[in-house]
Amino acid sequence: MPKPKKRGSNHQRGAGGQPRNVQPFSDEDASIETMSHCSGFSDPASFTEDGPEVDEEATQEDLEYKLKGFIDLTLDKSAKTRQAALESLKSAFSSKILYEFIMERRMTLTDSIERCIKKGKSEEQCAAAGLACLLCVQMGSGIESEEIFKTLGPVLKKIVCDGTASVQARQACATCLGICCFIVIDDIMELYSTMECLENIFTKAYQRDRDTNGVSSTHNTVLHISALLAWTLLLTICPMNEVKKKIEMHLHKLPSLLSCDDLNMRIAAGETLALLFELARETDADFFYEDMDLLTEKLRALATDGNKHRAKADKRKQRSVFRDVLRAVEERDFPTEMVKFGPERMYIDCWVKKQTYETFKEILGSGMQYHLQSNDFLRNVFELGPPVMLDAATLKTMKISRFERHLYNSAAFKARTKARSKCRDKRADVGEFF
């Protein structure tokens, strides 16, 4: 008979120095407090029928105890343990508002992030940079966030400009640099310095992906994309005189990126062009672009691209994006989008707002709706006003029964199946070749 396993034999570091197994922050850890902040209104499946009451204070204490453990583990000797702790903290920061908890430990967190970025390898550096973004999102714009950026800013710039660092780490640090600067910056000269750092990266893509030796350097494309998008985000908060300078400097060069082999680079360049035209027309209603005919011809070709060597999914995505970009450049039009979060609605009606929303959605993931409801900084960025507070009676009226939830899920499943069947039908793809 096999011997029974010893309990707890693999859960702690033993005499042999084996790394600990870090139990990650899970959705269950966030569910109770998330419900108390009304983040699940848009998802009927998030409600349950009347159940036992939960002691929220005890749950919060348990959560903070876990988070303190994760913070301690960011100093562990094992790189895997440090990375797992960073990822768990990221999950917690993206799904909950933890301002008071973080305020008390912001210097400890900042020191841990700095150490992981400086001494860690690629994956650990990426996790640390992502946590730095979320740390600033949690803290918002204030003196405390400025202190965090003063510590981490130089470290992030050093990694971004370090050709020996991994492309993934440089990409994550470029994104982090742009977002943190957007949130906390109050010094205009620091803003310009950060933008110049990012410009030095993405302008290398203007050289048609060739280095001095003529060797293909397309593996740096992801870095160029991140630097371009971070730079574009910062451009949206620049003074108008600086915006004019940047438009004059880049508007004639960016169209060259529309011929890049990488789909994401073409899309990033197209959306940046649309945003530049929007800003240019805000500063000058009679703005005139000399090469408009050539540019619209390129955009129209991308909006109707039917090349057989490209994947159908890529072609659909490209055509969808560039139809909007072409409308923005030619007709000054923007297709308004509506974002639902809880009982509220937000309309994205310009490229500047779209760029900002997409940037924060990328780092917050599924926690974006919750932060739009509860995060004062994000609500201020999107001009949503103070958070909407709902009492217990209103919350109760918004609950649905188990039977109603079953009907909702069944209808959604049928609609999704029907939509997918149409996409799989070969007859739906007849137009791909024209």
C-alpha positions in Angstrom: 0.0 0.0 0.0 1.3 3.5 -0.8 2.3 5.6 2.2 0.0 8.5 3.0 1.4 11.9 2.1 2.5 14.1 5.0 0.3 17.2 5.4 1.9 20.5 4.7 5.1 19.0 3.3 5.1 21.3 0.2 3.7 24.5 1.5 6.6 26.1 3.3 10.3 26.6 2.8 12.2 23.8 4.5 15.7 23.2 5.5 16.6 22.5 1.9 15.7 26.0 0.9 13.0 25.1 -1.6 10.8 28.0 -2.7 7.4 28.5 -1.1 4.2 27.9 -3.0 2.4 31.3 -3.0 -1.3 31.0 -3.0 -2.4 33.7 -5.4 -5.0 36.4 -4.8 -8.2 35.0 -6.2 -11.5 36.3 -7.4 -13.1 34.9 -4.3 -11.0 37.2 -2.2 -12.4 40.2 -4.0 -16.0 39.1 -4.4 -17.5 40.1 -1.1 -16.1 43.6 -1.0 -16.6 44.1 -4.7 -20.3 43.3 -4.1 -20.5 45.8 -1.3 -19.2 48.5 -3.7 -21.9 47.6 -6.3 -19.4 46.6 -9.0 -21.4 43.7 -10.4 -24.6 45.5 -11.5 -24.0 45.0 -15.2 -23.6 41.2 -14.8 -26.8 39.5 -13.6 -24.9 36.3 -12.9 -22.9 38.1 -10.2 -26.0 38.2 -7.9 -27.2 35.4 -5.8 -30.3 34.8 -3.9 -30.6 35.7 -0.2 -27.8 33.9 1.7 -26.0 34.1 5.0 -24.7 37.5 6.0 -20.9 38.0 5.8 -18.8 39.8 8.3 -17.2 42.3 6.0 -14.8 43.6 8.6 -13.4 40.1 9.3 -13.1 39.5 5.5 -11.2 42.8 5.1 -8.8 41.9 7.9 -8.2 38.5 6.3 -7.6 40.1 2.9 -5.1 42.6 4.4 -3.3 39.8 6.2 -2.9 38.0 2.9 -1.6 41.1 1.2 0.9 41.8 3.9 2.2 38.3 3.3 2.5 39.0 -0.4 4.4 42.2 0.3 6.9 40.3 2.5 7.3 37.7 -0.2 8.5 40.3 -2.7 11.8 40.2 -0.8 12.1 36.4 -1.0 15.3 34.9 -2.3 13.4 32.8 -4.9 12.6 34.7 -8.1 9.5 32.5 -8.7 8.2 33.4 -5.3 8.8 37.1 -5.8 7.1 37.0 -9.2 4.1 35.1 -7.8 3.8 37.6 -5.0 3.9 40.5 -7.5 1.2 38.9 -9.7 -1.0 38.4 -6.6 -0.7 42.0 -5.6 -1.5 43.1 -9.1 -4.7 41.0 -9.1 -5.7 42.6 -5.8 -4.9 46.1 -6.8 -6.8 45.8 -10.1 -10.0 44.3 -8.5 -10.3 46.4 -5.3 -9.8 49.9 -3.9 -7.2 49.6 -1.2 -6.2 53.3 -0.8 -5.8 53.3 3.0 -3.9 49.9 3.1 -1.5 51.1 0.4 -1.0 54.6 1.9 0.4 53.0 5.0 2.8 50.8 3.0 3.5 52.9 -0.1 7.3 53.3 0.6 7.7 49.5 1.3 5.9 48.7 -1.9 7.9 51.3 -3.9 11.2 49.9 -2.5 10.1 46.3 -3.4 9.1 47.3 -7.0 12.4 49.2 -7.5 14.4 46.3 -6.3 12.5 43.8 -8.5 13.0 46.1 -11.6 16.7 46.6 -10.9 17.7 43.1 -10.0 15.0 40.8 -11.5 14.9 39.0 -14.8 12.5 39.7 -17.6 9.2 38.2 -16.2 9.8 39.7 -12.7 10.5 43.1 -14.2 7.3 43.0 -16.2 5.3 42.1 -13.1 6.9 44.8 -11.1 6.3 47.4 -13.8 2.6 46.4 -13.9 2.3 46.6 -10.2 3.9 50.1 -10.3 1.1 51.2 -12.7 -1.6 49.9 -10.4 0.0 51.5 -7.4 -0.2 54.9 -9.0 -3.8 54.2 -10.2 -4.7 53.4 -6.6 -3.0 56.5 -5.2 -4.2 58.9 -7.8 -2.6 62.2 -8.5 -1.1 63.7 -5.3 2.1 64.2 -3.4 2.4 60.6 -2.5 2.2 59.5 -6.1 4.8 62.1 -7.1 7.2 60.6 -4.5 6.6 57.2 -6.0 7.3 58.5 -9.5 10.5 60.3 -8.4 11.8 57.0 -7.1 10.7 54.8 -10.0 10.9 57.2 -12.9 14.7 57.1 -13.3 14.8 53.3 -12.9 12.1 52.9 -15.6 13.9 55.2 -18.0 17.1 53.3 -17.5 15.5 50.0 -18.4 13.6 51.5 -21.4 16.9 52.8 -22.9 19.0 49.8 -22.0 19.6 47.8 -25.2 20.8 44.8 -23.2 17.6 44.4 -21.3 14.9 42.0 -22.6 12.4 43.5 -25.1 9.5 42.4 -22.8 10.9 44.2 -19.8 11.6 47.4 -21.9 8.1 47.2 -23.3 6.5 46.9 -19.8 8.6 49.7 -18.4 7.7 52.0 -21.4 4.0 51.5 -20.7 4.5 52.0 -17.0 6.5 55.2 -17.6 3.8 56.7 -19.7 0.9 55.8 -17.4 2.7 56.8 -14.2 3.7 60.1 -15.7 0.2 60.7 -16.9 -1.2 60.2 -13.4 1.2 62.0 -11.2 3.2 64.5 -13.2 3.0 68.2 -12.2 6.4 69.3 -13.5 6.0 70.2 -17.2 9.7 69.8 -17.8 9.6 66.2 -16.5 6.6 65.5 -18.8 8.7 66.7 -21.8 11.7 64.7 -20.7 9.6 61.5 -20.4 8.1 62.1 -23.9 11.6 62.6 -25.3 12.7 59.3 -23.8 9.7 57.5 -25.4 10.3 59.3 -28.7 13.8 58.0 -28.9 12.4 54.5 -28.9 9.5 54.6 -31.3 11.1 56.9 -33.9 13.5 54.0 -34.6 10.5 52.3 -36.3 10.6 55.0 -38.9 13.8 53.4 -40.3 11.6 50.6 -41.8 12.7 48.0 -39.2 16.4 48.0 -40.4 19.4 48.6 -38.2 22.8 50.0 -39.3 23.9 46.5 -40.4 20.8 45.9 -42.5 19.6 43.1 -40.2 15.9 42.9 -39.5 15.0 44.2 -36.1 11.3 43.4 -36.1 11.6 41.7 -32.7 11.7 45.3 -31.3 8.3 46.1 -32.8 6.4 45.4 -29.6 8.7 47.9 -27.8 8.1 50.5 -30.5 4.3 50.0 -30.2 4.3 50.4 -26.4 6.5 53.5 -26.6 4.3 55.1 -29.3 1.1 54.5 -27.4 2.6 55.8 -24.1 3.9 58.9 -25.9 0.4 59.4 -27.5 -1.2 59.2 -24.0 1.1 61.9 -22.7 0.5 64.1 -25.7 -3.1 64.4 -24.7 -2.2 66.4 -21.6 0.4 68.6 -23.2 -0.1 72.4 -23.6 -1.3 73.3 -27.1 1.9 75.0 -28.2 3.8 71.7 -27.5 1.1 69.7 -29.2 1.6 71.8 -32.4 5.4 71.1 -32.3 4.9 67.4 -31.9 2.3 67.3 -34.7 4.7 69.1 -37.1 7.5 66.8 -36.1 5.6 63.4 -36.5 2.6 63.8 -38.7 4.6 63.4 -41.9 6.6 60.4 -40.6 3.9 58.3 -38.9 2.3 57.3 -42.3 5.4 55.2 -43.0 4.4 52.9 -40.2 1.2 52.0 -42.0 3.3 49.8 -44.2 4.7 47.8 -41.3 4.3 44.0 -41.5 3.0 43.9 -37.9 -0.8 44.4 -37.6 -0.6 45.9 -34.1 2.0 48.5 -35.3 -0.3 49.5 -38.3 -3.2 49.9 -35.9 -1.2 51.8 -33.4 0.1 54.2 -36.1 -3.4 54.6 -37.6 -5.1 55.4 -34.3 -2.3 57.8 -33.4 -2.7 59.6 -36.7 -6.5 59.9 -36.0 -5.7 61.4 -32.6 -3.1 63.8 -34.1 -5.6 65.1 -36.6 -8.2 65.5 -33.9 -5.8 67.6 -31.8 -4.6 69.6 -34.8 -8.1 70.6 -35.7 -8.8 71.6 -32.1 -5.8 73.9 -32.1 -6.6 75.2 -35.7 -10.0 74.9 -37.2 -8.5 75.5 -40.7 -5.7 72.9 -40.3 -4.4 71.7 -43.7 -2.4 68.6 -44.4 -0.4 68.7 -47.6 -0.3 65.0 -48.3 -3.9 64.3 -47.5 -4.7 62.5 -50.8 -1.8 60.1 -50.4 -2.7 59.5 -46.7 -6.4 58.8 -47.4 -5.4 56.5 -50.2 -3.2 54.4 -47.8 -6.0 54.4 -45.2 -8.6 53.4 -47.7 -6.4 50.5 -48.9 -6.1 49.3 -45.3 -9.8 49.7 -44.6 -10.6 47.5 -47.6 -7.6 45.1 -47.5 -8.3 41.7 -49.0 -4.8 40.2 -49.2 -5.0 36.4 -49.1 -1.7 36.0 -47.2 -3.2 37.6 -44.1 -5.4 35.8 -41.6 -9.1 36.6 -41.8 -9.3 37.6 -38.2 -6.5 40.1 -38.7 -8.2 41.5 -41.9 -11.5 42.0 -40.0 -9.8 43.8 -37.2 -7.7 46.0 -39.5 -10.6 46.9 -41.7 -12.8 47.8 -38.7 -10.1 50.0 -37.1 -9.1 51.8 -40.4 -12.7 52.5 -41.4 -13.0 54.6 -38.2 -9.5 56.2 -38.8 -10.4 57.1 -42.4 -13.7 58.7 -41.2 -11.7 60.7 -38.6 -9.2 61.9 -41.1 -11.5 62.6 -44.0 -14.8 63.5 -42.4 -13.8 64.6 -38.8 -16.2 61.9 -37.5 -15.9 59.6 -34.6 -18.2 56.6 -33.9 -19.4 57.1 -30.4 -19.1 54.1 -28.0 -21.0 53.5 -24.8 -19.4 51.9 -21.8 -21.7 50.4 -19.1 -20.5 50.0 -15.5 -23.1 49.4 -12.8 -26.1 51.7 -13.1 -23.9 54.3 -14.9 -23.1 54.9 -18.6 -20.0 56.6 -20.1 -19.9 57.8 -23.8 -16.5 57.7 -25.6 -17.0 60.4 -28.2 -13.4 61.3 -29.3 -10.0 59.7 -30.0 -8.4 61.3 -26.9 -11.0 59.7 -24.6 -10.7 56.4 -26.5 -6.9 56.3 -26.2 -7.1 57.1 -22.4 -9.8 54.5 -21.8 -8.0 51.7 -23.8 -4.8 52.4 -21.9 -6.3 52.0 -18.4 -8.5 49.1 -19.6 -5.3 47.3 -20.6 -3.7 47.5 -17.2 -6.9 47.1 -15.1 -8.4 44.3 -17.2 -11.7 43.0 -15.7 -11.4 45.5 -12.9 -11.9 48.5 -15.2 -15.7 48.7 -14.5 -15.1 48.5 -10.7 -12.5 51.3 -10.8 -14.8 53.4 -13.0 -17.4 53.2 -10.3 -15.2 53.7 -7.2 -11.8 55.2 -8.2 -11.8 58.9 -7.6 -8.9 59.5 -9.9 -10.4 57.7 -12.9 -13.8 59.3 -12.4 -12.0 62.6 -12.5 -10.1 61.8 -15.7 -13.4 60.8 -17.4 -15.4 63.6 -15.8 -17.8 61.2 -14.1 -18.2 63.2 -10.8 -18.1 61.6 -7.4 -18.9 57.9 -7.0 -22.6 57.0 -7.0 -23.6 55.6 -3.6 -26.5 53.1 -3.4 -28.2 52.2 -0.2 -29.0 48.6 0.8 -32.7 48.9 -0.3 -31.7 49.9 -3.8 -29.1 47.2 -4.0 -31.7 44.6 -3.0 -34.2 45.7 -5.7 -31.5 45.2 -8.3 -31.1 41.5 -7.3 -32.6 38.9 -9.5 -33.9 35.4 -8.8 -32.2 32.2 -9.7 -34.8 31.4 -12.4 -34.5 34.9 -14.0 -30.7 34.4 -14.0 -31.1 31.0 -15.7 -33.3 32.6 -18.4 -30.8 35.4 -19.0 -27.9 33.0 -19.4 -29.9 30.7 -21.7 -30.8 33.7 -24.0 -27.2 34.9 -24.0 -25.9 31.4 -24.9 -28.4 31.1 -27.8 -27.4 34.6 -29.1 -23.7 33.8 -28.9 -24.1 30.4 -30.6 -26.1 32.0 -33.5 -23.5 34.8 -33.9 -20.6 32.3 -34.0 -22.5 30.1 -36.5 -22.8 33.0 -38.9 -19.0 33.7 -38.6 -18.2 30.0 -39.3 -20.5 29.9 -42.3 -18.4 29.9 -45.4 -21.0 32.0 -47.2 -20.2 34.8 -44.8 -16.7 35.1 -46.1 -17.4 35.5 -49.7 -16.6 39.2 -49.5 -13.1 38.5 -48.1 -11.7 38.1 -51.6 -12.9 41.3 -53.1 
